[in-house]
Amino acid sequence: MNGHGRVLLRASGTEPVIRIMIEGEEAASLHAFAENIAAAVRAASTR
């Protein structure tokens, strides 16, 4: 994202989920970035 956006991961207080919020300029690269983060979170949660 090179300093042109932001990422926030937040655990829900009421559900067993983690929300991934990403803002930036290019939708396609943001989607890919979100998928990579989601995969890392899934991998960490199954350990």
C-alpha positions in Angstrom: 0.0 0.0 0.0 3.1 2.2 0.2 1.7 4.6 2.7 -1.5 5.3 0.7 -4.1 3.5 2.8 -4.7 1.8 6.1 -5.5 -1.6 7.6 -7.4 -2.4 10.8 -7.9 -5.8 12.2 -10.5 -6.0 15.0 -11.9 -8.8 17.0 -15.7 -8.7 17.4 -16.9 -8.2 20.9 -20.1 -10.2 20.3 -19.1 -12.8 17.6 -16.2 -15.2 17.2 -14.9 -13.3 14.2 -12.1 -10.9 13.3 -13.0 -8.0 11.0 -10.5 -6.9 8.4 -11.0 -3.3 7.2 -8.8 -1.9 4.5 -8.8 1.5 2.7 -6.7 2.4 -0.2 -6.6 3.5 -3.9 -6.8 0.3 -5.9 -9.7 -2.1 -5.3 -8.0 -5.1 -6.9 -4.8 -4.9 -4.8 -6.8 -4.2 -1.7 -8.9 -7.3 -2.2 -5.7 -9.4 -2.7 -4.2 -7.9 0.4 -7.3 -8.7 2.4 -7.3 -12.3 1.2 -3.6 -12.6 2.3 -4.4 -11.2 5.7 -7.5 -13.5 6.1 -5.4 -16.5 5.2 -2.8 -15.6 7.8 -5.5 -15.1 10.4 -7.0 -18.5 9.6 -3.7 -20.2 9.7 -2.9 -18.7 13.1 -6.3 -19.6 14.5 -5.9 -23.3 13.7 -2.7 -23.7 15.5 
